[in-house]
Amino acid sequence: QVQLVESGGGLVQAGGSLRLSCAASGRTFSSYAMGWFRQAPGKEREFVAAIRRTGGITYYADSVKGRFTISRDNAKNTVYLQMNSLKPEDTAVYYCAAPASYSLTDYSRPRNYDYWGQGTQVTVSS
């Protein structure tokens, strides 16, 4: 059974940085893409970033492009989200997600992901 465990959230001032980690277990990590999503109170879950299985191709939401970086270490079964220049509007619960399929047609759609972590809270104060 696939398990995803996020860590690294917290409270940070605007302009600060955080790095989220997501440790995966239960299957061959390197065979699948990984994604990060977030959900703010009263809002729908939204795409943040995704990375293909080899790590060579990444995708970002326009709102985080240039500030966030997704990466993965297949030897450690871990995907990361480095978040710089944080803004109050980045405040949300951040989720790590993984698909059941080897490839996706759209890496930004939450419905294309089958496994989710429990989430980690990121709060950015102004």
Accessible surface in RSA format (square Angstrom, percent):
REM  Atomic radii and reference values for relative SASA: ProtOr
REM  Chains: A
REM  Algorithm: Lee & Richards
REM  Probe-radius: 1.40
REM  Slices: 20
REM RES _ NUM      All-atoms   Total-Side   Main-Chain    Non-polar    All polar
REM                ABS   REL    ABS   REL    ABS   REL    ABS   REL    ABS   REL
RES GLN A   1   186.69 104.4 127.78  93.4  58.91 140.3  50.32 107.1 136.37 103.4
RES VAL A   2    19.62  12.9   8.85   8.0  10.76  25.9   8.85   7.7  10.76  29.2
RES GLN A   3   109.50  61.2 105.25  76.9   4.25  10.1  20.47  43.6  89.03  67.5
RES LEU A   4    11.03   6.1   0.99   0.7  10.04  25.2   0.99   0.7  10.04  27.0
RES VAL A   5    85.61  56.3  83.22  75.3   2.39   5.8  83.22  72.3   2.39   6.5
RES GLU A   6     7.05   4.0   0.00   0.0   7.05  16.8   0.00   0.0   7.05   5.8
RES SER A   7    61.17  51.7  55.83  74.5   5.33  12.3  42.17  89.8  19.00  26.6
RES GLY A   8    36.67  45.2   0.00   N/A  36.67  45.2  23.74  65.1  12.94  29.0
RES GLY A   9    28.62  35.3   0.00   N/A  28.62  35.3   2.39   6.5  26.24  58.8
RES GLY A  10    29.55  36.4   0.00   N/A  29.55  36.4  29.42  80.7   0.13   0.3
RES LEU A  11   133.35  74.3 100.30  71.8  33.04  83.1 100.30  70.4  33.04  88.9
RES VAL A  12    25.33  16.7  19.74  17.9   5.60  13.5  25.33  22.0   0.00   0.0
RES GLN A  13   138.60  77.5 136.03  99.4   2.57   6.1  37.63  80.1 100.97  76.6
RES ALA A  14    50.07  46.0  27.12  41.9  22.94  52.2  27.47  38.7  22.60  59.9
RES GLY A  15    55.58  68.5   0.00   N/A  55.58  68.5  29.87  82.0  25.71  57.6
RES GLY A  16    22.54  27.8   0.00   N/A  22.54  27.8  21.65  59.4   0.88   2.0
RES SER A  17    57.78  48.8  38.58  51.5  19.20  44.2  22.13  47.1  35.65  49.9
RES LEU A  18    34.71  19.3  29.50  21.1   5.21  13.1  34.71  24.4   0.00   0.0
RES ARG A  19   131.29  55.1 115.45  58.9  15.84  37.7  27.34  37.4 103.95  63.0
RES LEU A  20     0.00   0.0   0.00   0.0   0.00   0.0   0.00   0.0   0.00   0.0
RES SER A  21    25.47  21.5  25.42  33.9   0.05   0.1  12.54  26.7  12.93  18.1
RES CYS A  22     0.00   0.0   0.00   0.0   0.00   0.0   0.00   0.0   0.00   0.0
RES ALA A  23    52.52  48.3  49.50  76.4   3.02   6.9  49.80  70.1   2.72   7.2
RES ALA A  24    14.10  13.0   7.09  10.9   7.01  16.0   7.84  11.0   6.26  16.6
RES SER A  25    55.76  47.1  52.02  69.4   3.74   8.6  43.51  92.6  12.25  17.2
RES GLY A  26    50.26  62.0   0.00   N/A  50.26  62.0  20.27  55.6  29.99  67.2
RES ARG A  27    61.96  26.0  34.57  17.6  27.39  65.2  41.24  56.4  20.73  12.6
RES THR A  28    86.51  61.5  75.92  77.0  10.59  25.2  45.42  61.0  41.09  62.1
RES PHE A  29     9.67   4.8   3.47   2.2   6.19  16.1   6.50   3.9   3.17   9.1
RES SER A  30    48.12  40.7  39.71  53.0   8.41  19.4  18.23  38.8  29.89  41.9
RES SER A  31    27.64  23.4  25.09  33.5   2.56   5.9   4.80  10.2  22.84  32.0
RES TYR A  32    27.39  12.8  27.39  15.6   0.00   0.0   3.51   2.6  23.87  29.4
RES ALA A  33     2.32   2.1   2.17   3.3   0.15   0.3   2.17   3.1   0.15   0.4
RES MET A  34     2.83   1.5   2.83   1.9   0.00   0.0   0.00   0.0   2.83   3.7
RES GLY A  35     0.01   0.0   0.00   N/A   0.01   0.0   0.01   0.0   0.00   0.0
RES TRP A  36     0.00   0.0   0.00   0.0   0.00   0.0   0.00   0.0   0.00   0.0
RES PHE A  37     0.00   0.0   0.00   0.0   0.00   0.0   0.00   0.0   0.00   0.0
RES ARG A  38    13.81   5.8  13.81   7.0   0.00   0.0   1.97   2.7  11.84   7.2
RES GLN A  39    58.48  32.7  54.53  39.8   3.96   9.4   9.65  20.5  48.83  37.0
RES ALA A  40    23.69  21.8  19.88  30.7   3.81   8.7  20.46  28.8   3.24   8.6
RES PRO A  41   122.87  89.5  94.73  86.4  28.13 102.3 107.07  88.4  15.79  98.1
RES GLY A  42    93.05 114.7   0.00   N/A  93.05 114.7  45.77 125.6  47.28 105.9
RES LYS A  43   144.35  70.4 131.74  80.8  12.61  30.0  82.18  74.0  62.18  66.2
RES GLU A  44   154.88  88.9 141.97 107.4  12.91  30.7  58.84 113.8  96.04  78.4
RES ARG A  45    75.78  31.8  60.30  30.7  15.48  36.9  15.90  21.7  59.88  36.3
RES GLU A  46    79.54  45.7  75.35  57.0   4.18  10.0  29.03  56.2  50.50  41.2
RES PHE A  47    26.30  13.2  18.24  11.3   8.06  21.0  18.24  11.1   8.06  23.1
RES VAL A  48     0.21   0.1   0.13   0.1   0.07   0.2   0.21   0.2   0.00   0.0
RES ALA A  49     0.00   0.0   0.00   0.0   0.00   0.0   0.00   0.0   0.00   0.0
RES ALA A  50     0.00   0.0   0.00   0.0   0.00   0.0   0.00   0.0   0.00   0.0
RES ILE A  51     3.30   1.9   3.30   2.5   0.00   0.0   3.30   2.4   0.00   0.0
RES ARG A  52    91.41  38.4  91.33  46.6   0.09   0.2  14.71  20.1  76.70  46.5
RES ARG A  53   108.02  45.4 107.11  54.6   0.91   2.2  14.05  19.2  93.97  57.0
RES THR A  54   116.00  82.5  85.95  87.1  30.06  71.6  71.94  96.6  44.07  66.6
RES GLY A  55    25.74  31.7   0.00   N/A  25.74  31.7   7.22  19.8  18.52  41.5
RES GLY A  56    67.10  82.7   0.00   N/A  67.10  82.7  35.36  97.0  31.74  71.1
RES ILE A  57    83.87  47.7  80.97  60.3   2.90   7.0  83.76  60.3   0.11   0.3
RES THR A  58    51.95  36.9  31.71  32.1  20.24  48.2  10.85  14.6  41.10  62.1
RES TYR A  59    66.11  30.9  61.60  35.0   4.51  11.7  61.31  46.1   4.80   5.9
RES TYR A  60    49.11  22.9  31.80  18.1  17.31  45.0  26.13  19.6  22.98  28.3
RES ALA A  61    20.67  19.0  13.79  21.3   6.88  15.7  20.67  29.1   0.00   0.0
RES ASP A  62   122.59  85.9  99.66  99.2  22.93  54.2  38.44  90.5  84.14  83.9
RES SER A  63    62.97  53.2  41.43  55.3  21.54  49.6  49.41 105.2  13.56  19.0
RES VAL A  64     0.36   0.2   0.36   0.3   0.00   0.0   0.36   0.3   0.00   0.0
RES LYS A  65   121.71  59.4 101.95  62.6  19.76  47.1  63.08  56.8  58.63  62.5
RES GLY A  66    82.87 102.2   0.00   N/A  82.87 102.2  42.75 117.3  40.13  89.9
RES ARG A  67    30.97  13.0  26.23  13.4   4.74  11.3  25.48  34.8   5.49   3.3
RES PHE A  68     6.21   3.1   0.00   0.0   6.21  16.2   0.00   0.0   6.21  17.8
RES THR A  69    72.38  51.5  71.69  72.7   0.68   1.6  44.08  59.2  28.30  42.8
RES ILE A  70     4.63   2.6   0.00   0.0   4.63  11.2   0.00   0.0   4.63  12.6
RES SER A  71    48.59  41.1  47.24  63.0   1.35   3.1  33.42  71.2  15.17  21.2
RES ARG A  72    31.37  13.2   4.06   2.1  27.31  65.0   4.56   6.2  26.80  16.2
RES ASP A  73    44.54  31.2  40.46  40.3   4.09   9.7  14.19  33.4  30.35  30.3
RES ASN A  74    52.12  35.9  36.47  35.2  15.65  37.7  18.72  45.0  33.41  32.3
RES ALA A  75   102.05  93.8  56.31  86.9  45.75 104.1  68.54  96.5  33.52  88.8
RES LYS A  76   140.55  68.6 119.59  73.4  20.96  49.9  73.46  66.1  67.08  71.5
RES ASN A  77    56.90  39.2  56.90  55.0   0.00   0.0   3.94   9.5  52.96  51.2
RES THR A  78    15.27  10.9  15.27  15.5   0.00   0.0   5.92   8.0   9.35  14.1
RES VAL A  79     0.02   0.0   0.02   0.0   0.00   0.0   0.02   0.0   0.00   0.0
RES TYR A  80    29.83  13.9  29.83  17.0   0.00   0.0  16.44  12.4  13.38  16.5
RES LEU A  81     0.00   0.0   0.00   0.0   0.00   0.0   0.00   0.0   0.00   0.0
RES GLN A  82    56.67  31.7  56.53  41.3   0.14   0.3  28.16  59.9  28.51  21.6
RES MET A  83     0.00   0.0   0.00   0.0   0.00   0.0   0.00   0.0   0.00   0.0
RES ASN A  84    58.63  40.4  58.63  56.7   0.00   0.0  15.51  37.3  43.11  41.7
RES SER A  85    60.00  50.7  55.25  73.7   4.75  11.0  20.08  42.8  39.92  55.9
RES LEU A  86     2.19   1.2   0.00   0.0   2.19   5.5   0.00   0.0   2.19   5.9
RES LYS A  87    85.91  41.9  85.24  52.3   0.67   1.6  39.50  35.6  46.41  49.4
RES PRO A  88    55.60  40.5  48.61  44.3   6.99  25.4  48.96  40.4   6.64  41.3
RES GLU A  89   122.40  70.3  95.84  72.5  26.56  63.2  61.26 118.5  61.13  49.9
RES ASP A  90     0.49   0.3   0.48   0.5   0.00   0.0   0.00   0.0   0.48   0.5
RES THR A  91    36.91  26.3  33.28  33.7   3.63   8.7  31.35  42.1   5.56   8.4
RES ALA A  92     1.65   1.5   1.22   1.9   0.43   1.0   1.65   2.3   0.00   0.0
RES VAL A  93    41.29  27.2  41.13  37.2   0.16   0.4  41.13  35.7   0.16   0.4
RES TYR A  94     0.00   0.0   0.00   0.0   0.00   0.0   0.00   0.0   0.00   0.0
RES TYR A  95    33.98  15.9  33.98  19.3   0.00   0.0   8.05   6.1  25.93  32.0
RES CYS A  96     0.00   0.0   0.00   0.0   0.00   0.0   0.00   0.0   0.00   0.0
RES ALA A  97     0.00   0.0   0.00   0.0   0.00   0.0   0.00   0.0   0.00   0.0
RES ALA A  98     1.21   1.1   1.21   1.9   0.00   0.0   1.21   1.7   0.00   0.0
RES PRO A  99     0.36   0.3   0.36   0.3   0.00   0.0   0.36   0.3   0.00   0.0
RES ALA A 100    50.40  46.3  33.43  51.6  16.96  38.6  33.91  47.8  16.48  43.7
RES SER A 101    59.77  50.5  52.38  69.9   7.40  17.0  21.42  45.6  38.35  53.7
RES TYR A 102   137.92  64.4 127.86  72.7  10.06  26.2  85.18  64.0  52.73  65.0
RES SER A 103    83.31  70.4  71.64  95.6  11.66  26.9  36.25  77.2  47.06  65.9
RES LEU A 104    25.69  14.3   8.92   6.4  16.78  42.2  12.82   9.0  12.87  34.6
RES THR A 105   146.70 104.3 107.02 108.5  39.68  94.6  90.08 121.0  56.62  85.6
RES ASP A 106    51.08  35.8  47.06  46.8   4.02   9.5  19.01  44.7  32.08  32.0
RES TYR A 107    20.32   9.5  16.77   9.5   3.54   9.2   9.05   6.8  11.27  13.9
RES SER A 108    45.58  38.5  39.39  52.6   6.19  14.3  20.09  42.8  25.48  35.7
RES ARG A 109   100.44  42.2  99.73  50.8   0.71   1.7  21.72  29.7  78.72  47.7
RES PRO A 110    49.33  36.0  47.33  43.1   2.00   7.3  47.55  39.3   1.78  11.1
RES ARG A 111   187.53  78.7 152.51  77.7  35.03  83.4  56.27  76.9 131.27  79.6
RES ASN A 112    37.58  25.9  28.43  27.5   9.15  22.0   7.89  19.0  29.69  28.7
RES TYR A 113     9.00   4.2   0.00   0.0   9.00  23.4   0.00   0.0   9.00  11.1
RES ASP A 114    81.35  57.0  52.19  51.9  29.16  69.0  14.52  34.2  66.83  66.6
RES TYR A 115    71.17  33.2  68.40  38.9   2.77   7.2  35.63  26.8  35.54  43.8
RES TRP A 116    76.75  30.8  46.93  22.7  29.82  70.0  36.25  19.3  40.50  65.7
RES GLY A 117     9.15  11.3   0.00   N/A   9.15  11.3   1.77   4.9   7.38  16.5
RES GLN A 118   114.48  64.0  81.95  59.9  32.54  77.5  72.25 153.8  42.24  32.0
RES GLY A 119    12.06  14.9   0.00   N/A  12.06  14.9   0.46   1.3  11.61  26.0
RES THR A 120    17.92  12.7  13.03  13.2   4.89  11.7   6.79   9.1  11.13  16.8
RES GLN A 121    86.96  48.6  77.96  57.0   9.00  21.4  49.55 105.5  37.41  28.4
RES VAL A 122     0.00   0.0   0.00   0.0   0.00   0.0   0.00   0.0   0.00   0.0
RES THR A 123    47.22  33.6  47.22  47.9   0.00   0.0  35.82  48.1  11.41  17.2
RES VAL A 124     7.04   4.6   0.00   0.0   7.04  17.0   0.00   0.0   7.04  19.1
RES SER A 125    42.89  36.2  36.19  48.3   6.70  15.4  36.06  76.8   6.83   9.6
RES SER A 126   129.83 109.7  68.08  90.9  61.75 142.3  55.36 117.9  74.47 104.3
END  Absolute sums over single chains surface
CHAIN  1 A     6450.2       4895.7       1554.6       3188.2       3262.1
END  Absolute sums over all chains
TOTAL          6450.2       4895.7       1554.6       3188.2       3262.1
